[in-house]
Amino acid sequence: MRQSFSCAVLMSSLVLVACGSSDQSGGEAAQGGAPSNAAGAPASGAGGQLASAGSAGAATPQGGALGSSDVGGGGSGALGGDAGSSASAGSAGQGGAGGAASGGAAGSSGDLDPKQPPGKNFDLTHFTLQLPLANGDSVQQVSNLATYTSDYFYTGTDGAMTFWCPVTGAHTENTHYPRSELREVADGGDWAITGTHKLTASFKMLQNPPSKGTIIGQIHGNATGGTSEIVKLEWTRQNTIVASVEDNDDGTTQIDKTLGSYTFGSQLSYTLELKNSVLTVSVTDSKGTKTVSNPYTAASWTKDKYYFKLGDYVQLDTGTSKDGGRVAFYSFAVEHGK
């Protein structure tokens, strides 16, 4: 039997988890230049790296200590959630009547506190954090995000949940590029392509690698061989946002769909939604919303399970430790329904 939890808003068969948001503008790093500390980030590369996952007293990138309970070896975070508190509108497990949100950011407008770690401003119960730090043949992952903060994941001066990833960082075994990125860990496991699945996020792009872009949101599967990334939403070097989607009939073929040009450092929102096996991707700014779509009706797509990712996945692996991507998120929410 699946469990259901208290959530912020009930909309027909979907449960929406409310998100933190802010209209304030924080410090921005110069595009292509050295990371700025105005957004509340410690100087990149300062101090030691995290020790192997799960080791007591592992050093943080700032040089401080991190308890053994804060570093995961790739395991999933705690699932489920409690009813809302002053810092959270409550998390939700997947399932329940009509389907439920499988975790998302929590809070309300103006609730982002720059003095708190991201996990106090946002409900990260149903996510793990992948870091650009080596752990054997893979990368280190943090599964307890309630109080975690580092050079790679911190709260900006405006309260934004901010990701930093240098191009020199470690990467997973099956990829070429490093990332500082949240990975959804849904209650009951990853989800099928059928039903309704939606990720909405509000963000600012603060820094891009010198010659490439940064992926800020994904729908990913578990298959290997180039057929597991239904969509990768990328802020390109040309300041366009491109949805790279896989072809319905040939999962090894990628189709790039441009959603327009945008101002670097401006606050935008995006939505990735799979509904009845049709993907819809939209980006919204002050001028309006642009949308693209792609079907996933071929039988092959039903064989895999999927999950959302969001954060900072740079598309370059050469340069200095000051080169990389920096992305600030002001809200996000995940919905799952039948």
Number of C-alpha atoms within 10 A of each C-alpha: 5 11 14 20 19 19 23 18 12 12 7 9 15 20 27 24 28 25 28 29 25 20 10 12 16 18 16 22 21 14 20 18 14 16 25 19 15 14 23 21 21 17 15 21 15 12 14 14 18 25 20 20 21 20 17 15 16 21 18 21 23 18 15 14 14 21 14 15 14 21 26 22 16 18 13 22 21 16 19 21 20 15 13 16 10 10 19 24 25 27 31 33 26 28 22 17 14 13 21 30 28 35 31 29 29 30 25 18 13 14 18 29 19 18 14 16 23 27 22 22 30 32 30 28 30 30 26 24 28 26 28 25 25 20 19 11 11 19 22 26 28 23 27 22 25 16 11 20 21 21 22 26 27 25 28 28 21 22 29 32 26 29 29 29 34 31 27 19 21 23 25 20 11 10 9 12 21 27 30 28 26 24 23 27 25 26 25 14 14 19 21 17 23 18 15 21 28 22 22 20 23 23 24 22 26 25 28 31 27 17 14 18 25 28 25 27 26 24 25 21 22 13 13 9 8 12 20 19 21 24 25 23 27 25 23 18 17 12 16 16 22 24 27 19 24 23 17 19 14 11 19 14 12 18 14 14 17 16 19 13 13 18 12 18 20 13 21 18 19 22 21 25 22 24 19 15 20 17 22 18 24 18 23 17 15 9 6 7 13 14 16 14 15 19 17 22 15 13 9 13 21 14 11 16 17 22 20 23 22 24 29 33 32 29 22 22 19 16 14 13 15 19 26 34 33 30 28 30 27 28 26 25 23 27 22 27 23 15
